[in-house]
């Protein structure tokens, strides 16, 4: 609970560069929040007031939270962490930058540009929950046209080069893009940028952004170098080659949960931001951060491993975590909530490792009143996130149920788990690719309490260094050689002898913390700190902490050359760790020969008249070789061969002959004269102008030898078979007279005349359908008609005109003058004046409507219906609730009632009865009823009247009591609301008189059958 109350008076924050100020209103902060739920709601409310873009002030809240048991606490700690840190800046006199929604733009008289400022407080590195790009109010619907890829590349390269001013004038970036988070989203996607200070300034020309200016922290380069070195250390410690995707994610999860401590003390003291608690520097260099630091580091490592990943966040619980795509499916990882607080070295949970969204949300609600359904993705790399639904990795995997850090070496995973009992443990060596587990060592460990009892379970921890695996028991720190075929542990420390530790005090924690290898001795696995009574910013350990002297992060010296490199062989250099004295040897590359000294060379291939030769030279220093070309021999006097004809001469073209020098292969070409044509050979000719029935044509012939041509005349065509055109109507036909049409031969122009038949009305197709009160007739349209005649006959009788329809747009008619059981045949014909068209017939038997009625009886629901004329059978259908109708009974033509005993009390049933004549069905009116079983009533005389009691009926919402006296009629005397009201006292009675009662159960307007009547004499 919060213990410290603070009072902040109104004050003004003056901003000289924009000549504006803000007033921070007077805020009274709650003195004591004894209820933890109120604490979380209050910090959540404060956080929302800080992190929204249009915020007005900051509020500082400090204090401490009552220590909770192990993992329950780790799932609650992120609530409010952001609000604490953001507040401290203002309360200690920090500078406030302009926010995105309050950008200040100052116009310059000389350049006519606008200067704007945007803060970076919403970025993950500054303690925000990330920037989600969204459409702004009043913004255009067209998509932004700026080059997002080029902008990211420009900013990333600029920040890496420590540029303060970055030119973006040609990228199409606008103010709206800035407002929508274009720059912030890039910063979020690159958590390795920890050096930016405050916000950034941008220059615009019109609506376009021309330049972005960043400022850096004073010690930025030094801290960036430290972070880069830490990343190299992670790379050296975690070799992901040969790992599956899920193993890569597990390796980084274990590294973070085993080397990073949640910044709990900074959280309470409001010093998260000051100690890099929001970024990768805090996680990897200081080994202490809050959820953003875990999430950003995991995102960076997964991105570098080439896995599609993202950072997710929730305002509901004020928290950030990760999402990763493995084998085509998305999963959630929350390293923060898998790392317990206070920090317990060596302890790592796996409840939030590669889980579905539903599983993560269910686990969240175990310790929180709010969930993560407001999740947003604010930084993403690779594929676009889709909902995580797969649960493959939530059971059956070697890490499931493990609560200690797992280590990897040379293709194997090492873990400690519970053995055959609650006081035994196994140290496992597991190969993921083969799913084979080997127990390296089994032991017993009883974690006693000061009172003589013990804590069941595994509280031992392991740590892997080289080929040595270190593990703890309640009273000792031991090691085993993982390469040994006969594993025997060696005891390194015994707390009973070395520290005189009494029974009940045990070695509960062992692992890395703040860059050191430590172990804790205490009387409970609930390791914690408590606030100092005299110093509210100091927290005292409730355990004894000791450092295990082992170098877990080597610092190598400059090294000593043990073998000098030459031009032909490598050298070696030996480095020594300045911490522990361990050595390593690295290879020195061979010397690079920058100025070769060539020998006189050796001829490899001698030159000829046709080919060049080669000569090889070797460097006398390094042995490098080079090859030079020797020119071909020069032929000074060609000796030509007899030559080869490469193109024969023809009557139209010359030929060619090629000669080759017998010495050097040089060639020359000479021309062969064209052949002379002395007798033409004419081809079949080609028609130049085709003859017609009215004009002659021409045909051109060509000599096949020399190409000379001649032209001849082709006689006009003779029309022996006319080809008639489509014709022209000379007289249009009508519905009372024929027309005429004239055709012309397209070849010779001859004409002929044909008759066109009188117009006819088209045949009308009729259809019938039954509806509740008759038969509906419909028909096809005849657009040229004046209307339609509808004829009807009954059975085998004669057609009679039923209806004359005027107009062509009416295409249906309802015949209501029908009798159930009678077959009617209809015919519809179009008419125009005295002309009547043909029509088809359609028959339909009319079947009437059966109306269902329902009522509860003692053994079920009774259904009754009316008799339908001509009906030969009735099909009874039942529907339960809103389900589908099911036929439950086919009744004869003389049956009009049915008792359904297959009913359940309290259930709504709907019944429908369809009358049938053969296969033709009539219509129905359904009836709905709730099944209510009759109650069992009892009466007894009471002091002030008669008490009626009855049994409860399923589904009933009220009851009604009916009464009569001897010889009288029953009448309603009482309505009683409520499903559980099961008695009533009738005070309107006279002593010595006998009364009769029965009770009905009700649900709305539905009621049960009456109970059996009971009587009593008062």
C-alpha positions, 0 to 999 in steps of 0.5 A: 500500500502507499504510505507517503503523502505528497502535496504539490502546489500550483506553479508555472513552468516557463518555456523561454524558447516558445514563450509559453507556459503551463500551469500544473494544478494543485494536486492532493495525492492520497495519503494511504491506500490500504487496499491494493486494488485502489492502488492499482486503479489510482496509478493507472489513472495517473499514468493515463494523465501523463502519457496522453499527447494532450496532457497538462501536468505531471503528478509524482507518487512515491512509496512502497508496496507490501511484499507479496509471494513470489510470482503473484508480485511479479505480475503486478509490479509494472502497474504505475511504473511509468507514472513514477518516473515521468513525474520525477523530472518536473518535481525536481526542476526538470525541463518540459518539452513541447508535445506532439499535439502542442507543437510550436512553430516559429516563422523566420523572417529570412528563410520563411520556414516553420520550426516545430518541436516534438517530444519523445516521451511516448517512446519505449526508451523514455518510458512510454508504451509506444506509438501507434500510428493512427488517422488524425481528426480531420485528416485526409483519407488519402494515404501518406506518400512519404518514403517510410523506408528511406526515412528510417534508413536516413534516421538510423544512419544519422543517429549511428553517425551522431548527426545532429541535423538530418536532411529529409527534404526529398522524402515527402515527409509532412507535419501530419506524418510527424503528428501520426508518429512517423519518427517516433515509430522508427525510434520505437523500432530501434531500441538500441538508440539510447542516446537521444535527449528530450525530443527533436526539432524539425523544419518545414517549408509549406507542409513538407518537413525539410530537416530533423534535428536531434540532441544527444545526452552528454555521455551518450557515446560512452554509454553507447559503447558500453551497450555495444560491448554488452551486445557483443558479450551476449553474442559470445555467450549465446551461440544460436547456430544449430538452434531451432527458432523456438530454442533461439527465443528460449535462449534469449528468454533465459539470458534476460530472466537470469541476468536482469533484475527488475528495477523494483527499488528504482520503481519505488524511488522514482529513479527508473529513467535516471538509471536507464530502467526503460532501455537496453542499457539498463537491461544489458549494462546495468542488469536492471530495468522495468518491462520496457527494458526487457521488451526492447532487448528481447525485440532487438535480439529476436530481430537480429536473429531474423525472427518476425517479432513485435513489442506489444503493450497494454494501458489496462495493466500499464505493461509491455511485452513481446510477440514472435512468429515461429513456424508460421504462427504467432506467440506471446513472450513476457520475460518481465513477468517470468522474472520474479521480484524482488529479484531471486538469482537463478529463478526463472518462470516459463508461464508466459513463454510462447503462449497464446493470447488467451492463455496469457490473458487468463494468467493475467487475470489470476492476479489482476482485475484488468486484462490485456484486451486493449493490446496494441502493437507499437513496434514490429519487424518482419511479418504483420502480427495476426492473433496468437491462438496456437497452444503447441508450446504450452504443454509437453515441452521440457521447459514447461513447469521449470521454475529455474534458469535453463542453460545451453551448451553444444546442442544440449539444454541443462535444467533442474527439476523435481525428482521422484518426490517433493524432497528430491531433484534431477539435473537434466541434459536434454537435446531438443532436436531428438527429444531425448533427456538424460538425468546427469545427477539426482539428489535429495534436498529438504528445505527446512523452516526455523520451526522444524517443518520444511518447504516442499519443492525444488528451490535449488538453482543451477549455473553453467560455466564451461564444462562445470555445472554449479548447483545448490542444496539447502546447505551447500554449493556444488559443481559437477563436470558435465563431460564426465561419464561418472558424475560425482558432485564436488562441494565448494561451500557449506553454509553450516560450516563456513557461516555457522548457518543454523537449520532453517536458514538455507541457500535459496538463491544462486545466479547472476545479479548486477553482473556478479555471481551471488547466493542468498542465505535466508529462512524463507524462499520468499526473498524480499527487501523492506523499506528502511524506517529512517530512510524512505529511499533505502530498502534493506535486505531480509537475507544474507548476500554473498558473492561467489568469486567467478569471472562471468564477464572477461575483460581481456588485456591488450594481448601478447604476440606469441608467434609473429605472422609472415607472408605465408603463415598466420601468427598467434596472440595470447590475451589474459583476463584482467579479472581472473587470469584466464587466457585465450589465443587468437589467430593473427592474419598473414602479412599482406604483401603491398609491393610484390617483388616478381621473378623473371617468369616462366613460359607456361604456353608458347605463342603461335600464329593463331594463339597467344601464349602465357607467362607466370611470375611469382612474388619472391616475398609472399608467393603470390603469382600473376600471369601475363599474355604473350602476343601471337606470332606475326605473319608477314607473308600470307600463304592463301589456300584454294578458298571455300564458297560460302555463298553461291551466286544466283540470277539476282545476287552475287556470291562470296568465296573465303580464303584462309592463310595457311600460316596464321589463319587470317582470312579474306573474302572475294565476290562471285558475279551474278548468274545470267538468265537466258530463258524466263521461268514464270511463277503462278502469278499474283492477283494485283486487282481482283475482278468483280461482276462489274470490272476486269482484274489484273495478274502479275507474273515473276521469273523464278530465275531473274525476277523480271515481271509481266502483267495480264488482264483477268475477265469480269466475274459471272454471277451464277448464284445470287448472294442476297443482303439482309434486306429492307422492310418495305411494308411493316407487318401488323397483328392483322396484315402481312408485310413485305421485304426487298432483298438485293444481290451483293454481287450483281445488284439483282433484287427480289421481294418476300412476304413478312408474316403477321405479328403474333402475341407470345405464349404466356407461361403460368406458375402457381403457388399456395399461400395462407388464404389462397393460390397465387398465380404468376405469369411471364410478360408479353410487352406488346399485349394490352393485358391478360385473360386469367381462366380457371377450372375446378377438377375436370370441369370447364375453363371460365374467365376468372379475371381480365387484367388490363396493362402489361405490368401486372404479372400476378393475381391472388385467387382467394375464392378457393376451397381446401382439398380442391385442385384448380387449373389456371391458364393465362393468355395475352390479348391485344384488341381482338388478338389473343395469344397462346398460354400454358396451364398450371394446376395446384391443390389448395390445402388450408391452414392448421392453427396450433394451440398449446397448454401444459398438462401434468405429464407434458404439453398438450397440442391441439389444432383445427380440422383442415378440409380435405387433409389426409394427414397432419405432420407435427413439428417441434422446436426447442428454444431457437433451434430448428424444427423437427417432425415428431409425429404424423397424425391421421386425418381424424386426429386433432390433438397430441400430448408431447411427454418428451419435454423438459421443465423450464424449456421453451417449445414451439409447435407447428402442424402442417396439413397434407393432401398427398405430398401437398402441404398447407400452411400453419400457425405455430404456437409457443409454450414453456413446459412447466411441471405441476407443483405439489401443494400442501396446506396446514392451519396456522394461527392467523390463517391457512398456510399453503406450501408447494414444491419448486418448479424448474423454469417458473418465475411466479406462482398463483394460488386458487381457492374455493369453499365447499360447493363453491368455484375456484377463484384466484386469491394470490399472485406470488412473484419469485422463483423461490417463493414457495409458501403463502399464508391466507389470512382471509379465512374463518375458523371452523371452515374448510378451504380447498386450494390448488396452485399453478406455476407461471413464467410470463403468460405460460402456466402449468397444469393445476396441482392436485387440490388440497383442503384443510379445516381452520 
